Amino acid sequence: MKLFGYELEGFAKALVILVAVFLVASGLCGLQWAASRGGSRLDAVFLPLGIVELIAILLSAVGIVLVLIAWGIRALFDRSAN
């Protein structure tokens, strides 16, 4: 059985993991928003989890940008070295 992104390594693997975290956290954040709009009384649970999800979204977005920049710099360096 092959797992998603298992055969990748380096920048590609980091990018796959960061994008997966971003998508899952975004989906959970949207699901929480929809549930809270329905008049749920679980604000004591939703608020801390929502903050964790927003932090995960922000960190993964920053990580995606940094990985893409580092990958581009490495590609330019490898091209100029050869």
C-alpha positions in Angstrom: 0.0 0.0 0.0 1.4 3.4 -1.0 0.7 6.3 1.3 0.1 9.8 -0.1 3.4 11.5 -0.6 5.4 8.6 0.8 7.7 8.3 -2.2 8.5 12.0 -2.2 11.5 13.5 -0.4 13.0 16.9 0.3 11.1 20.0 -0.7 8.3 18.1 -2.5 7.5 16.1 0.7 7.5 19.2 2.8 5.2 20.9 0.3 2.8 18.0 0.3 2.6 17.9 4.1 2.1 21.7 4.4 -0.6 21.7 1.8 -2.4 18.8 3.5 -2.3 20.6 6.8 -3.6 23.8 5.2 -6.5 22.0 3.4 -7.6 20.1 6.5 -7.4 23.1 8.8 -9.3 25.2 6.3 -12.0 22.6 6.0 -12.3 22.2 9.8 -12.4 25.9 10.2 -15.2 26.2 7.7 -17.1 23.3 9.3 -16.8 25.0 12.7 -18.0 28.3 11.3 -21.1 26.6 9.7 -21.8 24.8 13.0 -21.5 28.0 15.0 -23.9 29.8 12.7 -26.5 27.2 13.5 -26.8 28.4 17.1 -24.6 25.8 18.8 -23.8 26.3 22.5 -20.4 24.7 22.2 -18.5 28.0 22.1 -16.2 26.8 25.0 -15.0 24.1 22.7 -15.1 25.8 19.3 -13.2 28.9 20.3 -9.9 27.2 21.4 -10.1 24.7 18.5 -10.8 27.6 16.1 -7.7 29.4 17.3 -5.6 26.3 16.8 -7.0 25.9 13.3 -6.3 29.5 12.4 -2.7 29.1 13.7 -2.3 26.0 11.7 -3.6 27.7 8.6 -1.2 30.7 9.0 1.8 28.6 9.8 1.2 26.2 6.9 0.7 29.1 4.5 3.9 30.7 5.6 5.7 27.4 5.3 4.3 26.8 1.8 5.7 30.2 0.7 9.1 29.5 2.3 9.4 26.1 0.8 8.5 27.4 -2.7 11.1 30.2 -2.3 13.8 27.8 -1.0 13.0 25.3 -3.8 13.3 28.0 -6.4 16.6 29.3 -5.0 18.0 25.7 -5.0 16.8 25.1 -8.6 18.5 28.4 -9.7 21.7 27.5 -7.8 21.8 24.0 -9.2 21.2 25.3 -12.7 24.0 27.9 -12.4 26.4 25.3 -10.9 26.0 23.0 -13.9 
